[in-house]
Amino acid sequence: MRRTPSRRLLAAALLAVSVLAPTAVTPATAVHAVGAGRSFQDDYPPDGLGPELTARLDKAIEDVREQAGIPGVAVGLWMPGKGSYVRATGVADTTTGRPMTTDLFHRIGSETKTFTVTALLELVDDGRIGLDDPISDYVEGVPCGPDITLRQLAEMRSGLFPYTSDPDFVRVLESDPSRPFTPREVLAYGFEHANTFGPGEEFEYSNTNLVLLGLVVEKVSGRSLVDFIHERVLRPARLHRTLFPTGPEFPEPHARGYTDQTPSGEVADATDWNPSWGWAAGAMISDLHDLHRWARIVATGTLLSPQTQRERLKVLPTGFPGTSYGLGIFETGGWIGHNGSIPGYETVVVHLPAQQATLVIEINTDVFFQGQEPSTLLARAITEIATPDNVYDRPVPPS
Protein backbone atom coordinates (compact mmCIF):
# COMPACT_ATOMS: atom_id res chain seq x y z
CA MET A 1 0.00 0.00 0.00
CA ARG A 2 1.40 3.39 -0.96
CA ARG A 3 2.45 5.66 1.87
CA THR A 4 0.40 8.82 2.31
CA PRO A 5 1.63 12.08 3.83
CA SER A 6 -0.13 11.43 7.14
CA ARG A 7 1.60 8.12 7.66
CA ARG A 8 4.98 9.79 7.35
CA LEU A 9 4.59 12.73 9.72
CA LEU A 10 5.08 10.74 12.92
CA ALA A 11 6.51 7.51 11.56
CA ALA A 12 10.03 8.54 12.55
CA ALA A 13 9.01 8.46 16.18
CA LEU A 14 6.89 5.35 16.03
CA LEU A 15 8.76 2.81 13.94
CA ALA A 16 10.87 0.26 15.78
CA VAL A 17 14.07 0.13 13.79
CA SER A 18 17.35 -1.70 13.83
CA VAL A 19 20.78 -0.17 13.43
CA LEU A 20 22.28 -0.41 9.97
CA ALA A 21 25.37 -2.52 9.69
CA PRO A 22 28.47 -0.33 9.37
CA THR A 23 30.49 -0.17 6.18
CA ALA A 24 33.86 1.33 5.36
CA VAL A 25 33.12 4.91 4.38
CA THR A 26 34.66 8.35 4.54
CA PRO A 27 33.86 10.10 7.85
CA ALA A 28 31.46 13.03 7.86
CA THR A 29 32.97 16.41 7.10
CA ALA A 30 32.55 19.22 9.60
CA VAL A 31 30.90 22.17 7.88
CA HIS A 32 30.27 25.33 9.86
CA ALA A 33 29.09 27.74 7.20
CA VAL A 34 27.49 30.80 8.77
CA GLY A 35 25.10 33.25 7.13
CA ALA A 36 25.83 36.95 6.91
CA GLY A 37 25.66 38.64 10.30
CA ARG A 38 25.11 35.27 11.98
CA SER A 39 27.10 33.92 14.91
CA PHE A 40 27.08 30.31 16.04
CA GLN A 41 29.68 30.83 18.75
CA ASP A 42 27.43 29.37 21.43
CA ASP A 43 26.73 26.32 19.29
CA TYR A 44 30.34 25.47 18.50
CA PRO A 45 32.48 25.25 21.62
CA PRO A 46 36.02 24.54 20.51
CA ASP A 47 36.44 21.35 22.54
CA GLY A 48 33.54 19.46 20.93
CA LEU A 49 32.83 15.99 22.31
CA GLY A 50 36.39 14.75 22.05
CA PRO A 51 38.11 12.98 19.15
CA GLU A 52 37.00 9.43 19.96
CA LEU A 53 33.27 10.15 20.36
CA THR A 54 33.34 12.55 17.41
CA ALA A 55 34.91 9.91 15.17
CA ARG A 56 32.30 7.33 16.20
CA LEU A 57 29.47 9.76 15.48
CA ASP A 58 31.02 10.73 12.15
CA LYS A 59 31.15 7.12 11.07
CA ALA A 60 27.69 6.16 12.32
CA ILE A 61 26.05 9.13 10.60
CA GLU A 62 27.88 8.52 7.33
CA ASP A 63 27.03 4.81 7.43
CA VAL A 64 23.32 5.58 7.75
CA ARG A 65 23.46 8.38 5.19
CA GLU A 66 25.10 6.24 2.52
CA GLN A 67 23.09 3.08 3.12
CA ALA A 68 19.75 4.88 3.31
CA GLY A 69 20.54 7.08 0.30
CA ILE A 70 20.13 10.36 2.19
CA PRO A 71 21.53 13.24 0.11
CA GLY A 72 22.46 15.53 3.00
CA VAL A 73 22.45 15.50 6.79
CA ALA A 74 22.90 18.29 9.34
CA VAL A 75 23.18 17.23 12.99
CA GLY A 76 23.48 19.12 16.25
CA LEU A 77 24.06 17.29 19.52
CA TRP A 78 24.58 19.44 22.61
CA MET A 79 25.58 17.80 25.91
CA PRO A 80 26.31 20.27 28.73
CA GLY A 81 29.46 19.36 30.60
CA LYS A 82 30.70 17.26 27.70
CA GLY A 83 30.57 19.52 24.67
CA SER A 84 28.75 19.51 21.37
CA TYR A 85 28.77 17.96 17.93
CA VAL A 86 27.50 20.16 15.10
CA ARG A 87 28.28 18.87 11.63
CA ALA A 88 26.93 18.38 8.15
CA THR A 89 27.68 15.74 5.55
CA GLY A 90 26.53 14.98 2.02
CA VAL A 91 24.97 17.38 -0.43
CA ALA A 92 22.26 20.02 -0.32
CA ASP A 93 21.71 19.71 -4.08
CA THR A 94 22.20 16.45 -5.95
CA THR A 95 22.44 18.25 -9.31
CA THR A 96 25.14 20.76 -8.48
CA GLY A 97 26.85 18.85 -5.68
CA ARG A 98 26.57 21.86 -3.36
CA PRO A 99 27.51 20.58 0.11
CA MET A 100 25.09 20.35 3.00
CA THR A 101 25.85 22.93 5.69
CA THR A 102 24.59 23.71 9.16
CA ASP A 103 23.19 27.19 8.42
CA LEU A 104 20.37 26.25 6.04
CA PHE A 105 16.66 26.97 6.38
CA HIS A 106 14.68 23.73 6.51
CA ARG A 107 11.05 22.67 6.18
CA ILE A 108 10.26 21.14 9.58
CA GLY A 109 6.99 19.29 8.91
CA SER A 110 5.27 18.11 12.07
CA GLU A 111 7.65 19.94 14.36
CA THR A 112 5.13 22.68 13.53
CA LYS A 113 2.73 20.92 15.90
CA THR A 114 4.84 21.92 18.87
CA PHE A 115 4.42 25.58 17.92
CA THR A 116 0.66 25.30 17.37
CA VAL A 117 0.10 23.49 20.66
CA THR A 118 2.29 25.99 22.50
CA ALA A 119 0.09 28.77 21.10
CA LEU A 120 -3.00 26.90 22.27
CA LEU A 121 -1.56 26.36 25.74
CA GLU A 122 -0.71 30.05 26.05
CA LEU A 123 -4.42 30.74 25.58
CA VAL A 124 -5.06 28.23 28.38
CA ASP A 125 -2.67 30.21 30.59
CA ASP A 126 -4.48 33.38 29.57
CA GLY A 127 -7.71 31.88 30.92
CA ARG A 128 -9.39 32.19 27.52
CA ILE A 129 -9.90 28.49 26.84
CA GLY A 130 -9.93 25.21 28.78
CA LEU A 131 -8.33 21.98 27.63
CA ASP A 132 -11.55 20.11 28.34
CA ASP A 133 -13.70 22.49 26.29
CA PRO A 134 -15.43 20.72 23.36
CA ILE A 135 -14.23 21.65 19.90
CA SER A 136 -17.84 22.45 18.97
CA ASP A 137 -17.55 25.57 21.15
CA TYR A 138 -15.11 26.98 18.62
CA VAL A 139 -15.52 25.21 15.27
CA GLU A 140 -18.81 24.15 13.69
CA GLY A 141 -19.36 21.01 11.66
CA VAL A 142 -16.87 18.70 13.42
CA PRO A 143 -18.17 15.10 13.55
CA CYS A 144 -19.01 14.35 17.20
CA GLY A 145 -17.74 17.85 17.99
CA PRO A 146 -19.64 18.23 21.29
CA ASP A 147 -17.91 15.10 22.59
CA ILE A 148 -14.33 15.85 21.47
CA THR A 149 -12.22 18.08 23.70
CA LEU A 150 -9.27 20.29 22.85
CA ARG A 151 -7.16 18.02 25.04
CA GLN A 152 -8.13 14.96 22.98
CA LEU A 153 -7.24 16.78 19.78
CA ALA A 154 -3.79 17.67 21.10
CA GLU A 155 -3.30 14.12 22.41
CA MET A 156 -4.23 12.57 19.03
CA ARG A 157 -7.10 10.75 20.70
CA SER A 158 -10.10 12.41 19.03
CA GLY A 159 -10.98 9.62 16.61
CA LEU A 160 -11.31 12.12 13.73
CA PHE A 161 -10.28 10.68 10.39
CA PRO A 162 -6.88 11.94 9.14
CA TYR A 163 -7.53 14.02 6.03
CA THR A 164 -4.14 13.02 4.64
CA SER A 165 -5.36 9.41 4.46
CA ASP A 166 -8.25 10.35 2.17
CA PRO A 167 -7.56 8.95 -1.35
CA ASP A 168 -9.01 12.01 -3.07
CA PHE A 169 -6.79 14.33 -1.06
CA VAL A 170 -3.69 12.27 -1.89
CA ARG A 171 -4.60 12.23 -5.58
CA VAL A 172 -5.14 16.00 -5.70
CA LEU A 173 -1.97 16.76 -3.74
CA GLU A 174 0.26 14.46 -5.78
CA SER A 175 -1.16 15.61 -9.11
CA ASP A 176 -0.63 19.30 -8.29
CA PRO A 177 1.74 19.77 -5.33
CA SER A 178 1.94 23.51 -5.95
CA ARG A 179 -1.76 24.11 -5.33
CA PRO A 180 -2.78 26.03 -2.20
CA PHE A 181 -5.18 24.57 0.35
CA THR A 182 -7.18 26.34 3.04
CA PRO A 183 -7.74 24.78 6.48
CA ARG A 184 -11.42 24.27 5.73
CA GLU A 185 -10.61 22.55 2.43
CA VAL A 186 -8.35 19.95 4.01
CA LEU A 187 -10.76 19.35 6.89
CA ALA A 188 -13.52 18.61 4.39
CA TYR A 189 -11.58 15.59 3.14
CA GLY A 190 -11.41 14.16 6.64
CA PHE A 191 -14.98 14.98 7.57
CA GLU A 192 -16.28 12.89 4.67
CA HIS A 193 -15.32 9.81 6.70
CA ALA A 194 -16.80 8.37 9.86
CA ASN A 195 -14.74 8.81 13.01
CA THR A 196 -12.41 5.87 13.51
CA PHE A 197 -13.19 5.43 17.23
CA GLY A 198 -14.90 7.20 20.12
CA PRO A 199 -13.28 10.28 21.66
CA GLY A 200 -10.45 9.37 24.03
CA GLU A 201 -10.59 5.64 23.32
CA GLU A 202 -7.37 5.22 21.34
CA PHE A 203 -4.36 6.98 19.83
CA GLU A 204 -4.32 7.81 16.14
CA TYR A 205 -1.98 10.38 14.65
CA SER A 206 -4.11 12.78 12.63
CA ASN A 207 -3.33 16.16 11.11
CA THR A 208 -7.06 16.88 11.28
CA ASN A 209 -6.61 17.44 15.01
CA LEU A 210 -3.95 20.12 14.63
CA VAL A 211 -5.71 22.02 11.86
CA LEU A 212 -8.71 22.28 14.18
CA LEU A 213 -6.50 23.55 17.01
CA GLY A 214 -5.08 26.15 14.65
CA LEU A 215 -8.61 27.35 13.96
CA VAL A 216 -9.26 27.52 17.70
CA VAL A 217 -6.23 29.78 18.18
CA GLU A 218 -7.51 32.05 15.43
CA LYS A 219 -11.07 32.12 16.74
CA VAL A 220 -10.11 32.93 20.32
CA SER A 221 -7.25 35.33 19.64
CA GLY A 222 -8.93 37.15 16.76
CA ARG A 223 -5.66 36.96 14.84
CA SER A 224 -4.25 34.75 12.13
CA LEU A 225 -2.37 31.70 13.38
CA VAL A 226 0.74 32.99 11.60
CA ASP A 227 0.61 36.32 13.44
CA PHE A 228 -0.22 34.79 16.82
CA ILE A 229 2.63 32.30 16.66
CA HIS A 230 5.03 35.04 15.56
CA GLU A 231 4.08 37.40 18.38
CA ARG A 232 3.41 34.97 21.25
CA VAL A 233 5.81 32.13 20.45
CA LEU A 234 8.63 33.01 18.07
CA ARG A 235 9.36 36.49 19.40
CA PRO A 236 9.57 35.64 23.13
CA ALA A 237 11.51 32.46 22.29
CA ARG A 238 13.95 34.60 20.27
CA LEU A 239 13.65 32.36 17.22
CA HIS A 240 14.73 34.78 14.52
CA ARG A 241 15.11 32.24 11.72
CA THR A 242 11.83 30.41 12.20
CA LEU A 243 8.82 31.33 10.10
CA PHE A 244 5.34 30.20 9.12
CA PRO A 245 4.95 30.55 5.35
CA THR A 246 1.52 31.05 3.83
CA GLY A 247 2.58 29.50 0.51
CA PRO A 248 5.62 27.88 -1.10
CA GLU A 249 8.03 30.67 -0.11
CA PHE A 250 11.34 29.35 1.21
CA PRO A 251 14.14 31.75 2.23
CA GLU A 252 17.71 31.22 1.12
CA PRO A 253 19.90 29.41 1.83
CA HIS A 254 18.17 26.03 1.84
CA ALA A 255 18.81 22.52 0.64
CA ARG A 256 16.87 20.96 -2.21
CA GLY A 257 14.41 18.35 -0.90
CA TYR A 258 13.70 14.96 -2.49
CA THR A 259 10.61 12.76 -2.20
CA ASP A 260 9.00 9.70 -3.75
CA GLN A 261 5.50 10.90 -2.86
CA THR A 262 4.62 11.25 -6.53
CA PRO A 263 1.97 9.57 -8.71
CA SER A 264 4.61 7.25 -10.21
CA GLY A 265 6.62 6.75 -7.05
CA GLU A 266 9.70 8.17 -8.76
CA VAL A 267 11.87 10.52 -6.74
CA ALA A 268 11.22 14.20 -7.49
CA ASP A 269 12.48 17.58 -6.26
CA ALA A 270 9.85 18.84 -3.77
CA THR A 271 11.71 21.98 -2.67
CA ASP A 272 9.14 24.44 -3.96
CA TRP A 273 5.99 22.44 -3.31
CA ASN A 274 3.30 24.31 -1.43
CA PRO A 275 3.09 23.14 2.22
CA SER A 276 -0.21 24.94 2.88
CA TRP A 277 -1.99 21.57 3.10
CA GLY A 278 -0.06 21.00 6.36
CA TRP A 279 -0.78 24.46 7.85
CA ALA A 280 -0.94 24.21 11.67
CA ALA A 281 0.19 20.59 11.45
CA GLY A 282 3.26 20.88 9.27
CA ALA A 283 4.02 24.02 7.23
CA MET A 284 6.74 25.84 9.21
CA ILE A 285 10.42 26.50 8.41
CA SER A 286 13.37 26.85 10.79
CA ASP A 287 17.08 26.13 11.07
CA LEU A 288 19.43 24.07 13.22
CA HIS A 289 20.30 26.90 15.63
CA ASP A 290 16.67 27.88 16.31
CA LEU A 291 15.58 24.27 16.70
CA HIS A 292 18.35 23.72 19.24
CA ARG A 293 16.89 26.53 21.31
CA TRP A 294 13.29 25.45 20.70
CA ALA A 295 13.82 21.83 21.78
CA ARG A 296 14.66 22.88 25.33
CA ILE A 297 11.86 25.46 25.46
CA VAL A 298 9.26 22.85 24.52
CA ALA A 299 10.57 20.18 26.89
CA THR A 300 10.93 22.50 29.88
CA GLY A 301 7.90 24.75 29.32
CA THR A 302 9.71 28.08 29.32
CA LEU A 303 6.77 29.88 27.70
CA LEU A 304 4.09 28.26 29.85
CA SER A 305 3.04 28.13 33.46
CA PRO A 306 4.35 25.08 35.38
CA GLN A 307 0.82 23.73 35.72
CA THR A 308 0.12 23.93 32.00
CA GLN A 309 3.50 22.37 31.17
CA ARG A 310 2.64 19.48 33.48
CA GLU A 311 -0.57 18.97 31.49
CA ARG A 312 1.45 18.99 28.27
CA LEU A 313 3.79 16.28 29.55
CA LYS A 314 1.07 13.87 30.72
CA VAL A 315 1.94 11.28 28.11
CA LEU A 316 -0.25 8.30 27.26
CA PRO A 317 0.51 5.05 25.42
CA THR A 318 0.43 5.19 21.62
CA GLY A 319 0.30 1.48 20.95
CA PHE A 320 3.82 1.72 19.53
CA PRO A 321 6.44 0.17 21.84
CA GLY A 322 8.61 2.66 23.67
CA THR A 323 6.78 5.81 22.57
CA SER A 324 4.11 7.79 24.42
CA TYR A 325 2.36 11.02 23.45
CA GLY A 326 1.24 14.06 25.41
CA LEU A 327 -0.16 17.36 24.13
CA GLY A 328 1.56 17.72 20.78
CA ILE A 329 4.74 16.15 22.13
CA PHE A 330 6.15 12.63 22.44
CA GLU A 331 8.51 10.80 24.78
CA THR A 332 10.75 7.98 23.60
CA GLY A 333 13.73 6.61 25.47
CA GLY A 334 13.63 9.60 27.80
CA TRP A 335 13.86 12.05 24.89
CA ILE A 336 11.03 14.61 24.74
CA GLY A 337 10.04 16.51 21.61
CA HIS A 338 8.77 15.83 18.13
CA ASN A 339 9.86 14.85 14.67
CA GLY A 340 8.72 16.14 11.32
CA SER A 341 8.29 14.85 7.80
CA ILE A 342 6.99 16.67 4.76
CA PRO A 343 7.75 15.79 1.12
CA GLY A 344 11.47 16.36 0.67
CA TYR A 345 12.47 16.99 4.29
CA GLU A 346 12.62 15.38 7.74
CA THR A 347 13.60 16.60 11.19
CA VAL A 348 14.07 15.26 14.70
CA VAL A 349 14.01 17.86 17.51
CA VAL A 350 14.30 16.36 21.01
CA HIS A 351 15.62 17.15 24.47
CA LEU A 352 16.79 14.69 27.14
CA PRO A 353 16.08 16.25 30.57
CA ALA A 354 18.05 13.56 32.42
CA GLN A 355 21.27 14.80 30.81
CA GLN A 356 20.15 18.26 29.64
CA ALA A 357 21.09 17.09 26.15
CA THR A 358 19.52 18.26 22.92
CA LEU A 359 19.51 16.55 19.53
CA VAL A 360 18.46 18.13 16.23
CA ILE A 361 18.61 16.30 12.90
CA GLU A 362 17.77 17.76 9.49
CA ILE A 363 17.80 15.77 6.25
CA ASN A 364 16.69 16.64 2.72
CA THR A 365 14.67 13.55 1.88
CA ASP A 366 11.66 11.68 3.21
CA VAL A 367 12.23 8.53 1.15
CA PHE A 368 11.96 5.43 3.31
CA PHE A 369 14.80 2.91 3.53
CA GLN A 370 13.63 -0.68 3.90
CA GLY A 371 10.31 0.57 5.26
CA GLN A 372 11.93 2.87 7.80
CA GLU A 373 12.19 6.63 8.18
CA PRO A 374 15.77 7.77 7.53
CA SER A 375 15.65 10.40 10.28
CA THR A 376 14.77 7.70 12.81
CA LEU A 377 17.71 5.59 11.68
CA LEU A 378 20.01 8.55 12.29
CA ALA A 379 18.53 9.43 15.68
CA ARG A 380 18.79 5.87 16.85
CA ALA A 381 22.38 5.46 15.66
CA ILE A 382 23.45 8.77 17.27
CA THR A 383 21.81 8.11 20.63
CA GLU A 384 23.11 4.55 20.85
CA ILE A 385 26.59 6.08 20.83
CA ALA A 386 26.09 9.33 22.75
CA THR A 387 23.39 8.35 25.28
CA PRO A 388 23.31 4.52 25.38
CA ASP A 389 20.99 4.54 28.39
CA ASN A 390 18.52 6.71 26.47
CA VAL A 391 18.16 5.44 22.94
CA TYR A 392 15.71 7.23 20.69
CA ASP A 393 12.91 4.88 19.63
CA ARG A 394 14.07 1.95 21.68
CA PRO A 395 11.29 -0.68 21.68
CA VAL A 396 10.01 -1.89 25.05
CA PRO A 397 11.67 -5.24 25.78
CA PRO A 398 9.35 -8.23 26.19
CA SER A 399 8.29 -8.85 29.79
Residue pairs with C-beta under 8 A, 6 or more apart in sequence:
2 170
2 265
3 261
3 368
4 164
4 165
4 170
5 164
5 170
5 173
5 261
5 277
5 278
5 342
5 343
6 162
6 163
6 164
6 165
6 205
6 206
6 207
7 164
7 165
8 261
8 341
8 366
8 368
8 373
9 109
9 110
9 164
9 205
9 207
9 281
9 282
9 340
9 341
9 342
10 110
10 205
10 330
10 339
10 341
11 341
11 373
11 376
12 339
12 341
12 346
12 348
12 373
12 375
12 376
12 379
12 393
13 320
13 323
13 330
13 332
13 338
13 339
13 376
13 393
14 205
14 318
14 320
14 323
14 393
15 320
15 371
15 372
15 373
15 376
15 393
16 320
16 321
16 322
16 393
16 395
17 372
17 373
17 376
17 377
17 380
17 393
19 377
19 380
19 381
19 384
20 63
20 64
20 67
20 68
20 377
20 381
21 63
21 67
22 59
22 60
22 63
23 63
23 66
23 67
25 59
25 62
25 63
25 66
26 62
27 55
27 58
27 59
27 62
28 57
28 58
28 59
28 61
28 62
28 65
28 73
28 87
28 88
28 89
29 87
29 88
29 89
29 99
30 87
30 88
31 87
31 88
31 89
31 99
31 100
31 101
31 102
32 40
32 44
32 86
32 101
32 102
33 101
33 102
33 103
34 40
34 103
35 103
35 253
38 103
40 86
40 102
40 103
40 289
43 76
43 78
43 84
43 86
43 288
43 289
43 292
44 84
44 86
45 83
45 84
47 83
48 54
48 83
48 84
48 85
49 57
49 77
49 79
49 82
49 83
49 84
49 85
49 386
50 82
50 83
53 85
53 385
53 386
54 85
56 385
57 75
57 77
57 85
57 87
57 382
57 385
57 386
58 87
58 89
60 381
60 382
60 384
60 385
61 73
61 75
61 87
61 89
61 378
61 381
61 382
62 89
63 381
64 70
64 374
64 377
64 378
64 381
65 73
65 89
65 90
65 378
67 369
68 369
68 374
68 377
69 365
69 367
69 369
69 374
70 90
70 363
70 364
70 365
70 374
70 378
71 90
71 91
71 92
71 94
71 100
71 255
71 256
71 258
71 363
71 364
71 365
72 88
72 89
72 90
72 91
72 92
72 99
72 100
72 255
72 363
72 364
73 88
73 89
73 90
73 100
73 361
73 362
73 363
73 378
74 87
74 88
74 100
74 101
74 102
74 104
74 106
74 288
74 361
74 362
74 363
75 85
75 86
75 87
75 88
75 359
75 360
75 361
75 362
75 378
75 382
76 84
76 85
76 86
76 102
76 288
76 291
76 292
76 358
76 359
76 360
77 84
77 85
77 86
77 357
77 358
77 359
77 360
77 382
77 386
78 84
78 86
78 292
78 357
78 358
78 359
79 355
79 356
79 357
79 386
80 355
80 356
80 357
85 386
86 102
86 288
87 102
88 99
88 100
88 101
88 102
89 100
90 99
90 100
91 97
91 98
91 99
91 100
92 98
92 99
92 100
92 101
92 104
92 253
92 254
92 255
92 256
92 364
93 255
93 256
94 256
94 258
95 256
100 255
100 364
101 253
102 288
103 253
103 287
103 288
103 289
104 253
104 254
104 255
104 287
104 288
104 362
105 241
105 250
105 251
105 252
105 253
105 254
105 285
105 286
105 287
106 254
106 255
106 285
106 286
106 287
106 288
106 345
106 347
106 362
106 364
107 250
107 257
107 275
107 284
107 285
107 340
107 342
107 344
107 345
108 282
108 284
108 285
108 286
108 291
108 340
108 342
108 345
108 347
108 349
109 278
109 282
109 339
109 340
109 341
109 342
109 345
109 346
109 347
110 278
110 281
110 282
110 338
110 339
110 340
110 341
110 342
111 284
111 286
111 291
111 338
111 339
111 340
111 347
111 349
112 210
112 244
112 278
112 280
112 281
112 282
112 283
112 284
112 340
113 210
113 280
113 281
113 282
113 328
113 338
114 294
114 298
114 328
114 329
114 337
114 338
114 349
115 229
115 233
115 234
115 244
115 284
116 210
116 213
116 214
116 217
116 225
116 229
116 280
116 281
116 328
117 154
117 210
117 213
117 312
117 327
117 328
117 329
118 233
118 298
118 303
118 304
118 328
119 217
119 225
119 228
119 229
119 232
119 233
120 129
120 150
120 154
120 213
120 216
120 217
121 304
121 308
121 311
121 312
121 327
122 232
122 233
122 303
122 304
123 129
123 216
123 217
123 220
123 221
124 130
124 131
124 308
124 311
125 304
125 305
125 308
128 220
128 221
129 138
129 150
129 216
129 220
130 150
131 149
131 150
131 151
131 154
131 311
131 327
132 149
132 150
132 151
133 149
133 150
134 145
134 146
134 147
134 148
134 149
134 150
135 142
135 145
135 148
135 149
135 150
135 153
135 158
135 212
135 216
136 142
136 145
136 146
136 148
138 215
138 216
138 219
138 220
139 145
139 212
139 215
139 216
139 219
141 191
142 148
142 160
142 191
142 212
143 160
143 191
143 194
143 195
144 159
144 195
144 198
144 199
147 198
147 199
148 158
148 159
148 160
148 199
149 199
149 200
150 213
150 216
151 311
151 327
152 158
152 199
152 200
153 160
153 209
153 210
153 212
153 213
154 209
154 213
154 327
154 328
155 203
155 316
155 325
155 326
155 327
156 203
156 204
156 205
156 206
156 209
156 318
156 325
157 199
157 200
157 201
157 202
157 203
157 204
157 316
158 195
158 199
158 206
158 208
158 209
159 195
159 196
159 197
159 198
159 199
159 201
159 202
159 204
160 190
160 191
160 195
160 196
160 206
160 208
160 209
160 212
161 190
161 191
161 192
161 193
161 194
161 195
161 196
161 206
161 208
162 190
162 204
162 205
162 206
162 207
162 208
163 169
163 186
163 187
163 188
163 189
163 190
163 206
163 207
163 208
163 211
164 170
164 207
164 277
166 189
166 190
166 192
166 193
168 189
169 186
169 189
169 277
172 179
173 179
173 277
174 261
174 262
174 263
175 263
177 270
177 273
177 274
177 343
178 248
178 272
178 273
178 274
179 274
180 247
180 274
180 276
181 274
181 276
181 277
181 279
182 276
183 211
183 214
183 215
183 279
183 280
186 207
186 208
186 211
186 277
186 279
187 208
187 211
187 212
190 206
190 208
196 202
196 204
197 204
202 319
203 316
203 317
203 318
203 319
203 325
207 278
207 281
207 282
209 281
210 280
210 281
210 282
210 328
211 279
211 280
211 281
213 280
214 225
214 279
214 280
214 281
215 280
217 225
217 228
217 280
218 224
218 225
218 228
221 228
223 231
225 244
225 279
225 280
226 244
226 246
229 244
230 243
230 244
233 239
233 303
234 242
234 243
236 303
237 293
237 294
237 297
237 302
237 303
238 293
239 286
239 290
239 293
239 294
240 290
241 286
241 287
241 289
241 290
242 284
242 285
242 286
242 287
242 290
242 291
242 294
243 251
243 284
243 285
243 286
244 283
244 284
244 285
245 275
245 283
245 284
245 285
246 276
247 274
247 276
248 272
248 273
248 274
248 275
250 271
250 272
250 285
251 285
254 271
255 271
255 345
255 364
256 269
256 271
256 344
256 364
257 269
257 270
257 271
257 343
257 344
257 345
257 364
257 365
257 366
258 267
258 268
258 269
258 270
258 344
258 364
258 365
258 367
259 267
259 268
259 270
259 343
259 344
259 365
259 366
259 367
260 266
260 267
260 268
260 367
260 368
261 270
261 343
261 366
262 268
267 367
269 344
270 343
270 344
270 345
271 344
273 343
273 344
275 282
275 283
275 342
276 283
278 342
282 340
282 342
283 342
286 294
288 360
288 362
291 347
291 349
291 360
291 362
292 358
292 360
294 349
295 337
295 349
295 350
295 351
295 358
295 359
295 360
296 302
296 351
296 358
297 303
298 329
298 336
298 337
298 338
298 349
298 351
299 329
299 336
299 337
299 350
299 351
299 353
300 309
300 351
300 353
301 308
301 309
301 312
301 313
304 312
311 327
312 326
312 327
312 328
312 329
313 326
313 327
313 329
313 331
313 336
314 326
314 327
315 324
315 325
315 326
315 329
315 330
315 331
316 324
316 325
316 326
317 324
318 324
318 325
318 330
321 395
321 396
322 332
322 333
322 393
322 394
322 395
322 396
323 330
323 331
323 332
323 393
324 330
324 331
324 332
325 331
328 338
329 336
329 337
329 338
330 336
330 337
330 338
330 339
332 350
332 392
332 393
332 394
333 383
333 390
333 391
333 392
333 393
333 394
334 352
334 353
334 354
334 387
334 389
334 390
335 350
335 351
335 352
335 359
335 383
335 390
335 392
336 350
336 351
336 352
336 353
337 348
337 349
337 350
337 351
338 349
338 350
339 346
339 347
339 348
339 349
339 350
339 373
339 375
339 376
339 379
340 346
340 347
340 348
340 349
341 347
341 366
341 373
341 375
342 366
343 366
344 364
344 365
344 366
345 362
345 363
345 364
345 365
345 366
346 361
346 362
346 363
346 365
346 366
346 373
346 374
346 375
347 360
347 361
347 362
347 363
347 375
348 359
348 360
348 361
348 375
348 376
348 378
348 379
348 392
349 359
349 360
350 358
350 359
350 379
350 392
351 357
351 358
351 359
352 358
352 359
352 387
352 390
354 390
355 387
355 390
357 386
357 387
359 379
359 382
359 383
359 392
361 375
361 378
361 379
361 382
363 374
363 375
363 378
365 374
366 373
366 374
367 374
368 374
369 377
376 392
376 393
379 392
379 393
380 391
380 392
380 393
380 394
382 392
383 390
383 391
383 392
384 391
